[in-house]
Amino acid sequence: MFPSGARRPTHVETTLAAAGNKAEIIRALFAAYLANDREAAAQAFAENFRFNTPYGEGIDKATYFAECWRDSDWIGRHEIERIMVDGDEAFVTYHCTARDGRSFRNSEFFVFEGDKVTRVDVFFGPSYEDGVLVRQER
């Protein structure tokens, strides 16, 4: 039983807590995003977490959630294509199709300390709409 006022952990949080495997932690983080579960994602990130994209370098955890996290309602389909883990580092490549038909393929580089993610570097891939390459919007 949970103490009075305590909430039951979500499935994603339970997966993150149990997943010593870096690939499973990454899968659980993507699942947290798709479920709009900010709390589960926040628990997976170390306090010294940094997020890097072509739009911003060294974004801290609080700024990431304030400026970079957006609800996943716009996603029609999301597929992780591959995860490659080497010690405390990993690459993930995924393909995403928005509800409006636009699609893109990105890669992200993860750095871990234990089971916590300390850094994510995002590398944007091409975007397509109706088979035509389009510039990604921020």
Phi, psi and omega in degrees: 000154180262142179304155180307129179087348180278146179264153177285135178299145176286166177302319180295317178297318179297318178297316179298317182294326184270348191271087175291341182283123183301319179298320179290326176297316179297314178301318180293324177295317177296321177296322178297317179297313181296331178271003184056036183261080182298323182298317179296317179296317180301322180290334180281338182271137175292160178298329180267021181305140175227142182237128183236131174219172173299342180271345182188139180252139172067031180293128181280175185301312181296317180292322177304310182290328180285323189245336187252330182285130173225152179303145185271012181301338181282348184274128175268320181209141180221128183226123171281122182273319180199151172229128178238119183249136175224097182063239181265019179229151180206149171247141172230137175241135182219158177239133182232135174240124180281161178299334181276003177097345177292149177218158177206163180227121181238164169234148177228141178253123181253141172238134183244151161238107186064233180262009181255140177275123180259339182205142171227126174249124182259133176243112183284137175256188183289152174244145181227145171222122183053040177077006181247134177296130178230153178289134177290137174271150180285000000 
